[in-house]
Amino acid sequence: MKPFVVQTVGASCCFAAVFLFLGAGCERTGPPTIEYFVGDTVVNAVDSAVYDCAAWDWGNRPISYDWSCSRGLLAWDSAFRVKWYSPESSGPATLRCLVQDQDGLTAYDSVLIRVRRVRRTVIDYSGAVKTGDFRSWWDTLRIGYEVEGRFVVDTSSLLVLDDSNFNRWVARQNYSALVERRGVQNDSFRFFVSATGQFHFVVDNTDEKRDRTF
């Protein structure tokens, strides 16, 4: 602040002393101020993104940063910057940054992230399965995935089974299928993966009567 001079003899010194005293008491204090929090708000599942949170202290003293997330993993942080790995399943996630000064005063901000599901092809097959035989494929699918597909067959049937039920099906035991289409030539299917594991996709042309559980 610039000193204010009053042109009155005998009053200027007294006024100046009061003015300087009040000026020293006007220094602003308070919790840190977050200037900005930036980063992607839409991230693919099983991907990563970098986020910055810039903050400053009224006394220009060092401040600390504490990062947290509702889902996914924090790979590393360098104070104001963090790398976040998105989860395997889609849905909302929140990334939060808490800043604290040397007096213990805090401020925080957060960003809501939409985790977008990623499509990938498990099977892309065109061919014949001879009478009395079957053809199968398997893949590891993780919890939270949504599996959908379409098939066109002539006389065969389509089954989707988890690993334990596939082994029961091969052993001609009772089984429970996630998807079973028999006598349908053109159809689609969809199911959600409730537990991570191996899943088998079977084109069956054995025409054998086996017990099935629905």
Backbone bond lengths (Angstrom), bond angles and torsions (degrees), N, CA, C in turn:
res aa  C-N    CA-C-N  psi(-1)  N-CA   C-N-CA  omega(-1)  CA-C   N-CA-C  phi
1 M - - - 1.456 - - 1.532 110.83 -
2 K 1.352 119.22 143.89 1.458 122.92 176.09 1.531 109.28 -85.58
3 P 1.348 118.63 136.78 1.469 120.04 179.37 1.508 111.09 -65.84
4 F 1.309 114.61 142.08 1.462 121.35 178.64 1.526 108.37 -101.07
5 V 1.323 117.89 121.08 1.465 122.86 -174.90 1.514 109.70 -101.55
6 V 1.300 116.24 126.25 1.461 122.01 175.99 1.515 108.22 -101.60
7 Q 1.308 117.45 124.27 1.468 121.97 -176.38 1.525 110.78 -83.39
8 T 1.301 115.25 62.40 1.459 120.25 175.71 1.508 107.97 -133.34
9 V 1.290 117.62 121.03 1.458 122.68 -176.33 1.516 109.48 -65.41
10 G 1.349 114.17 132.63 1.456 119.68 176.51 1.513 112.96 88.14
11 A 1.294 119.77 -19.55 1.470 121.21 -179.83 1.516 112.24 -103.38
12 S 1.353 116.49 -18.89 1.466 118.24 -173.62 1.512 112.01 -67.12
13 C 1.325 119.51 -40.21 1.458 121.38 -177.44 1.507 110.86 -66.88
14 C 1.318 115.33 -43.82 1.467 118.70 179.42 1.516 110.49 -63.85
15 F 1.296 116.07 -43.13 1.464 119.58 -179.39 1.520 111.43 -65.88
16 A 1.346 116.49 -39.54 1.460 120.74 179.40 1.507 110.92 -62.82
17 A 1.322 117.25 -39.90 1.463 120.86 -179.73 1.518 110.05 -64.46
18 V 1.286 117.68 -43.23 1.469 121.31 178.25 1.521 110.12 -65.79
19 F 1.333 115.68 -40.71 1.457 119.66 -178.96 1.518 112.14 -63.06
20 L 1.325 118.05 -43.85 1.460 121.57 -179.72 1.514 110.88 -66.69
21 F 1.299 117.47 -34.85 1.461 121.35 179.04 1.519 110.45 -66.54
22 L 1.303 116.71 -44.82 1.460 120.00 179.01 1.521 110.98 -68.20
23 G 1.320 117.11 -37.13 1.450 119.79 -179.99 1.510 112.59 -63.91
24 A 1.350 116.48 -38.12 1.456 119.40 179.10 1.509 111.04 -67.43
25 G 1.299 117.96 -28.52 1.461 120.32 -179.63 1.506 113.19 -83.22
26 C 1.313 119.74 -1.83 1.459 122.22 -177.84 1.521 113.14 -94.22
27 E 1.327 118.74 6.98 1.470 120.01 179.18 1.527 109.59 -64.13
28 R 1.309 117.46 126.64 1.460 121.47 -174.89 1.520 110.77 -76.75
29 T 1.318 116.02 139.11 1.460 122.56 175.98 1.513 108.24 -134.03
30 G 1.304 116.07 166.99 1.452 120.87 179.21 1.512 110.90 152.74
31 P 1.322 117.68 -177.81 1.460 120.84 -179.68 1.522 111.30 -67.27
32 P 1.316 117.19 163.83 1.469 119.49 177.30 1.528 111.36 -58.83
33 T 1.286 115.33 156.21 1.470 121.63 178.51 1.521 109.58 -112.22
34 I 1.322 116.13 125.22 1.468 121.18 176.20 1.522 108.14 -86.60
35 E 1.305 115.47 120.04 1.458 120.55 -176.35 1.528 111.24 -83.89
36 Y 1.320 117.08 -42.25 1.463 119.79 176.41 1.521 110.23 -159.58
37 F 1.326 115.00 157.56 1.464 124.16 177.41 1.525 105.16 -138.30
38 V 1.326 117.65 109.88 1.463 120.11 -172.04 1.529 110.46 -127.82
39 G 1.338 114.98 152.54 1.457 123.41 177.41 1.513 109.70 160.10
40 D 1.322 116.76 171.44 1.457 121.48 -177.49 1.528 111.08 -65.70
41 T 1.326 115.84 139.58 1.463 121.04 176.67 1.523 112.30 -101.81
42 V 1.336 117.70 -7.28 1.464 122.81 173.92 1.521 107.73 -129.69
43 V 1.340 116.86 120.83 1.457 122.43 -177.17 1.520 108.59 -133.41
44 N 1.322 117.12 138.24 1.459 120.74 176.38 1.522 110.86 -66.93
45 A 1.322 116.52 152.15 1.454 120.94 174.10 1.532 109.59 -61.64
46 V 1.329 116.15 146.00 1.468 123.73 -178.92 1.535 109.74 54.20
47 D 1.315 116.25 50.36 1.465 122.49 177.91 1.529 107.52 -137.00
48 S 1.316 117.53 -172.01 1.460 120.20 -178.84 1.519 109.86 -143.78
49 A 1.342 115.13 161.70 1.461 121.84 177.77 1.524 108.26 -154.07
50 V 1.338 115.82 156.19 1.469 122.35 -179.49 1.524 108.50 -110.69
51 Y 1.351 116.27 137.80 1.462 122.41 -177.75 1.532 110.12 -127.42
52 D 1.333 116.00 144.00 1.457 123.02 178.83 1.520 109.59 -120.39
53 C 1.316 114.78 135.93 1.468 121.34 173.55 1.522 107.67 -127.67
54 A 1.321 117.63 110.40 1.464 121.89 -177.42 1.523 109.14 -101.92
55 A 1.347 116.00 126.92 1.459 121.20 179.74 1.524 109.63 -138.87
56 W 1.341 116.64 162.00 1.457 120.97 177.93 1.523 109.74 -143.59
57 D 1.337 114.58 157.50 1.453 122.68 -178.58 1.527 109.74 -106.68
58 W 1.346 116.70 145.90 1.464 120.28 -177.27 1.524 111.52 -61.68
59 G 1.328 116.97 -33.22 1.457 119.74 -179.50 1.505 113.58 -95.74
60 N 1.323 116.55 12.60 1.471 122.13 -178.94 1.529 112.65 55.88
61 R 1.335 115.49 32.67 1.458 120.36 177.17 1.520 109.94 -95.22
62 P 1.330 118.04 161.56 1.472 120.33 -179.28 1.527 111.24 -61.54
63 I 1.326 115.91 146.12 1.459 122.26 174.77 1.521 108.68 -126.90
64 S 1.335 116.06 155.78 1.466 121.50 -179.75 1.527 109.41 -108.53
65 Y 1.341 115.02 154.35 1.461 122.43 -179.44 1.528 108.99 -120.08
66 D 1.326 115.68 134.47 1.465 121.48 177.82 1.529 108.10 -127.63
67 W 1.333 116.12 115.40 1.458 122.04 -176.57 1.527 110.55 -101.79
68 S 1.332 116.23 146.32 1.466 121.62 175.29 1.530 108.81 -151.38
69 C 1.330 116.50 160.56 1.471 120.98 -179.83 1.526 109.19 -144.30
70 S 1.328 115.41 150.12 1.466 120.68 179.99 1.525 111.63 -80.50
71 R 1.329 117.32 -28.55 1.463 122.35 178.80 1.521 107.85 -146.14
72 G 1.331 116.54 160.28 1.446 120.34 -179.05 1.519 111.05 85.45
73 L 1.330 115.99 -164.30 1.462 121.74 -177.00 1.529 110.37 -136.35
74 L 1.325 115.84 145.69 1.456 121.79 172.40 1.522 108.10 -93.34
75 A 1.328 116.65 118.15 1.463 120.44 -175.90 1.523 110.86 -79.68
76 W 1.312 118.18 -48.46 1.459 122.90 178.97 1.522 108.38 -161.44
77 D 1.313 114.60 160.92 1.456 118.70 172.78 1.521 108.92 -144.01
78 S 1.314 115.34 145.75 1.460 122.37 176.66 1.518 107.41 -124.00
79 A 1.329 115.04 69.56 1.466 122.53 -177.78 1.525 110.48 65.31
80 F 1.317 118.17 -97.54 1.457 120.96 -173.06 1.526 113.23 -81.16
81 R 1.321 119.39 -4.58 1.469 122.06 -176.12 1.526 110.02 -125.89
82 V 1.346 115.42 140.14 1.460 120.42 -179.12 1.531 109.60 -140.79
83 K 1.326 116.06 149.82 1.454 122.10 172.89 1.522 108.47 -109.49
84 W 1.317 115.51 127.26 1.469 121.88 -175.91 1.522 109.59 -117.13
85 Y 1.358 115.93 133.05 1.462 122.08 174.87 1.524 108.60 -100.61
86 S 1.313 116.45 126.38 1.459 121.29 -178.92 1.529 110.83 -73.92
87 P 1.343 116.99 155.86 1.471 120.42 179.29 1.524 112.22 -73.25
88 E 1.333 115.21 177.04 1.457 120.43 -177.67 1.524 112.57 -80.24
89 S 1.317 117.08 -22.56 1.464 120.45 -177.84 1.524 110.16 -108.20
90 S 1.315 115.49 154.51 1.458 121.19 -178.34 1.526 110.82 -78.40
91 G 1.333 115.23 167.84 1.458 120.68 179.37 1.521 110.98 131.03
92 P 1.334 117.22 -178.16 1.463 120.41 -178.64 1.526 112.18 -79.35
93 A 1.327 115.91 152.66 1.461 123.47 174.11 1.523 107.79 -146.51
94 T 1.315 115.49 148.81 1.465 120.86 -179.08 1.524 110.06 -120.52
95 L 1.327 115.84 131.02 1.465 122.57 175.56 1.530 107.13 -111.79
96 R 1.344 116.45 130.30 1.460 121.27 -172.70 1.522 110.22 -126.68
97 C 1.326 116.26 140.69 1.462 122.27 177.22 1.530 108.79 -125.71
98 L 1.337 116.02 123.48 1.458 122.73 177.35 1.524 108.39 -111.22
99 V 1.329 116.97 125.87 1.467 121.42 177.80 1.529 108.80 -111.37
100 Q 1.340 115.46 145.46 1.463 120.71 -176.70 1.518 110.09 -140.27
101 D 1.346 115.98 136.96 1.458 119.32 178.57 1.531 110.14 -93.91
102 Q 1.325 117.20 -176.70 1.461 121.37 -175.71 1.523 112.99 -73.27
103 D 1.333 117.65 -12.46 1.460 121.07 175.72 1.529 112.11 -92.17
104 G 1.328 116.28 0.18 1.461 119.96 -179.05 1.510 114.44 86.94
105 L 1.316 118.00 3.72 1.466 121.39 177.68 1.527 109.30 -78.14
106 T 1.318 116.39 142.23 1.459 120.68 -172.43 1.525 111.92 -129.06
107 A 1.313 114.25 161.27 1.465 123.98 170.70 1.522 106.83 -149.37
108 Y 1.318 116.77 153.18 1.458 118.35 -179.97 1.523 110.45 -146.47
109 D 1.318 113.34 160.41 1.456 120.92 174.83 1.525 107.05 -147.18
110 S 1.300 116.41 163.30 1.465 120.12 -178.26 1.524 109.82 -147.48
111 V 1.320 115.19 162.60 1.458 121.23 176.79 1.528 107.99 -132.33
112 L 1.315 116.51 135.89 1.456 122.89 176.72 1.521 108.84 -92.26
113 I 1.328 116.23 124.60 1.461 122.22 -175.51 1.523 109.06 -113.31
114 R 1.314 115.96 135.93 1.467 120.05 173.39 1.523 108.42 -99.38
115 V 1.331 114.82 115.93 1.460 120.45 178.47 1.528 107.61 -86.07
116 R 1.314 115.24 119.41 1.460 121.57 -173.75 1.531 110.07 -96.98
117 R 1.306 116.50 133.30 1.461 119.68 -179.88 1.528 110.37 -69.53
118 V 1.314 114.45 150.86 1.460 121.14 -178.21 1.523 108.68 -113.32
119 R 1.296 115.86 132.66 1.458 120.30 178.25 1.529 110.32 -91.47
120 R 1.313 115.76 136.88 1.459 120.63 173.37 1.517 108.76 -143.02
121 T 1.321 116.23 150.91 1.460 121.88 -177.73 1.521 109.75 -87.26
122 V 1.323 115.63 125.52 1.465 121.29 176.46 1.523 110.06 -90.47
123 I 1.331 116.48 -44.50 1.470 121.54 -178.71 1.516 109.31 -136.01
124 D 1.291 115.83 136.53 1.464 122.10 170.94 1.523 106.00 -140.66
125 Y 1.317 116.24 93.03 1.472 120.91 -170.15 1.521 110.44 -130.79
126 S 1.295 114.59 139.22 1.458 121.53 172.64 1.523 107.42 -140.67
127 G 1.318 116.91 118.31 1.463 120.09 -177.44 1.518 110.75 175.05
128 A 1.309 115.71 -172.79 1.459 122.21 -176.34 1.521 110.56 -111.75
129 V 1.313 114.90 148.94 1.465 122.61 172.96 1.512 106.58 -120.58
130 K 1.313 116.98 118.03 1.465 120.39 -173.82 1.519 111.41 -67.35
131 T 1.322 115.37 156.57 1.453 121.76 -179.06 1.524 110.78 -59.26
132 G 1.331 115.40 135.77 1.451 120.81 -179.89 1.514 114.17 84.83
133 D 1.313 117.80 5.15 1.462 120.82 -177.12 1.533 109.19 -128.12
134 F 1.312 116.24 174.18 1.459 121.41 174.81 1.526 108.94 -143.68
135 R 1.311 114.33 160.21 1.463 120.78 177.96 1.527 107.58 -126.53
136 S 1.330 116.88 134.78 1.462 119.18 -177.23 1.524 110.81 -135.52
137 W 1.322 115.06 153.98 1.460 124.30 174.97 1.519 107.12 -133.90
138 W 1.306 117.16 153.47 1.463 119.86 176.62 1.518 110.16 -139.09
139 D 1.299 113.98 156.58 1.455 120.72 177.15 1.531 108.10 -155.08
140 T 1.329 116.07 155.57 1.457 121.29 175.65 1.522 108.82 -88.90
141 L 1.312 116.33 121.62 1.459 122.47 179.39 1.522 108.74 -117.37
142 R 1.311 115.78 141.85 1.462 120.67 -174.99 1.521 111.61 -101.24
143 I 1.304 113.73 155.00 1.461 120.82 -178.86 1.525 110.52 -55.56
144 G 1.333 115.00 140.20 1.458 120.81 179.68 1.515 113.87 95.11
145 Y 1.347 117.47 -14.67 1.460 119.80 179.54 1.525 110.20 -72.04
146 E 1.311 115.03 148.11 1.455 122.27 171.40 1.522 108.01 -110.91
147 V 1.311 116.26 123.98 1.472 121.62 -177.15 1.521 108.46 -108.70
148 E 1.317 115.77 130.08 1.455 119.73 177.28 1.522 108.64 -140.38
149 G 1.307 115.79 152.05 1.458 119.58 -177.70 1.516 111.86 -163.13
150 R 1.302 114.02 173.72 1.465 121.81 179.04 1.512 108.29 -140.63
151 F 1.319 116.71 144.19 1.450 120.42 -178.15 1.527 110.50 -142.43
152 V 1.316 114.55 153.62 1.468 123.42 175.16 1.525 106.77 -133.31
153 V 1.324 117.14 118.50 1.464 121.78 -179.50 1.527 108.88 -130.94
154 D 1.322 114.27 166.61 1.460 117.44 176.59 1.525 110.75 -100.88
155 T 1.343 117.28 -70.36 1.459 120.18 -179.11 1.522 112.34 -115.24
156 S 1.330 117.90 -2.83 1.455 120.53 -176.51 1.528 110.93 -86.56
157 S 1.342 115.06 172.69 1.455 122.13 178.06 1.526 109.03 -122.42
158 L 1.313 116.04 157.47 1.455 121.88 -179.87 1.519 109.61 -115.27
159 L 1.346 115.44 134.45 1.452 121.35 175.65 1.524 109.15 -133.08
160 V 1.324 115.58 145.46 1.461 122.45 170.43 1.517 106.61 -125.76
161 L 1.335 116.07 122.49 1.455 121.24 -175.23 1.527 110.47 -134.95
162 D 1.334 116.46 148.11 1.454 118.27 170.08 1.529 108.53 -74.35
163 D 1.314 117.29 175.61 1.460 120.98 -169.96 1.521 112.69 -63.12
164 S 1.314 117.75 -44.00 1.466 120.10 -177.95 1.524 111.45 -66.41
165 N 1.326 117.70 -41.16 1.466 119.93 -179.95 1.522 111.54 -73.06
166 F 1.331 117.64 -29.02 1.465 119.39 174.30 1.528 110.62 -63.73
167 N 1.327 116.82 -44.16 1.466 119.94 177.95 1.524 111.36 -62.87
168 R 1.322 117.26 -36.89 1.472 120.33 176.45 1.525 110.54 -67.23
169 W 1.335 116.21 -39.12 1.475 119.53 179.02 1.529 110.50 -63.90
170 V 1.321 117.33 -44.13 1.464 121.17 178.94 1.528 110.79 -62.50
171 A 1.332 116.78 -35.36 1.470 121.19 -179.45 1.521 112.42 -84.33
172 R 1.339 117.02 7.30 1.466 122.75 179.40 1.536 112.02 60.22
173 Q 1.313 115.14 39.40 1.457 121.15 176.28 1.528 109.54 -107.86
174 N 1.327 115.33 171.88 1.454 118.82 176.48 1.528 109.93 -60.64
175 Y 1.302 116.72 140.98 1.456 120.92 -178.28 1.525 109.93 -145.10
176 S 1.321 114.88 163.40 1.455 121.45 176.74 1.523 107.98 -126.86
177 A 1.318 116.06 119.51 1.465 121.20 -176.07 1.522 110.70 -97.84
178 L 1.318 115.43 144.10 1.455 120.78 172.22 1.523 110.83 -71.78
179 V 1.321 115.46 -37.73 1.465 122.55 176.52 1.523 107.07 -138.53
180 E 1.322 116.82 134.29 1.471 120.91 174.77 1.520 108.68 -146.09
181 R 1.300 114.78 116.64 1.460 121.13 179.20 1.532 108.35 -123.25
182 R 1.319 115.41 114.51 1.468 120.77 -179.77 1.521 108.68 -123.89
183 G 1.295 115.31 134.07 1.456 119.96 179.52 1.514 113.20 73.79
184 V 1.320 117.46 16.94 1.465 122.41 178.53 1.517 107.91 -116.29
185 Q 1.305 116.90 127.32 1.463 119.83 -175.10 1.528 113.11 -91.90
186 N 1.299 117.78 -28.45 1.464 120.96 -175.90 1.523 108.02 -142.78
187 D 1.322 116.16 113.86 1.452 118.69 -175.08 1.533 109.93 -158.82
188 S 1.331 115.88 169.95 1.465 121.83 175.73 1.522 108.69 -127.33
189 F 1.332 115.91 165.53 1.457 119.93 179.32 1.522 109.30 -149.05
190 R 1.327 113.88 163.09 1.461 120.59 178.51 1.519 108.47 -157.51
191 F 1.338 115.93 140.41 1.459 120.11 174.30 1.521 108.96 -155.52
192 F 1.333 114.98 158.63 1.454 122.22 178.86 1.523 109.78 -103.96
193 V 1.310 115.88 140.49 1.462 121.51 179.52 1.528 108.12 -84.97
194 S 1.327 116.34 114.27 1.466 121.31 -177.14 1.519 112.38 -91.59
195 A 1.328 118.02 -14.80 1.468 121.84 179.06 1.526 108.31 -151.99
196 T 1.318 116.70 138.29 1.461 121.56 179.17 1.524 110.45 -64.92
197 G 1.329 116.60 135.12 1.462 120.33 179.73 1.510 112.02 174.10
198 Q 1.322 115.54 -172.55 1.459 121.85 178.25 1.529 109.67 -89.96
199 F 1.326 114.68 137.61 1.461 120.59 179.84 1.528 108.73 -127.75
200 H 1.335 115.03 139.59 1.463 122.02 -175.28 1.519 109.69 -113.18
201 F 1.334 114.38 134.93 1.459 122.39 176.93 1.530 106.78 -112.48
202 V 1.321 116.51 120.45 1.463 121.54 -169.54 1.522 110.39 -122.71
203 V 1.333 115.38 129.15 1.468 121.66 166.40 1.515 106.05 -102.06
204 D 1.328 115.69 111.39 1.462 122.11 -170.56 1.527 110.49 -105.28
205 N 1.338 115.82 124.84 1.464 121.28 176.66 1.532 110.31 -129.90
206 T 1.351 114.10 30.22 1.472 117.84 -178.94 1.520 111.87 -82.44
207 D 1.325 117.55 -25.30 1.467 121.94 -179.71 1.517 112.02 56.00
208 E 1.314 117.58 31.00 1.456 120.43 177.42 1.516 109.22 -98.08
209 K 1.329 115.15 146.79 1.453 120.48 179.36 1.526 108.31 -85.68
210 R 1.331 116.19 114.69 1.460 120.06 177.17 1.520 109.08 -125.81
211 D 1.291 115.24 150.03 1.450 118.95 177.16 1.516 109.75 -67.03
212 R 1.302 114.51 136.41 1.448 118.90 -179.69 1.517 110.10 -130.12
213 T 1.311 116.60 147.16 1.467 122.27 178.79 1.519 108.01 -111.63
214 F 1.311 116.27 127.07 1.471 120.22 -178.96 1.527 109.81 -112.70
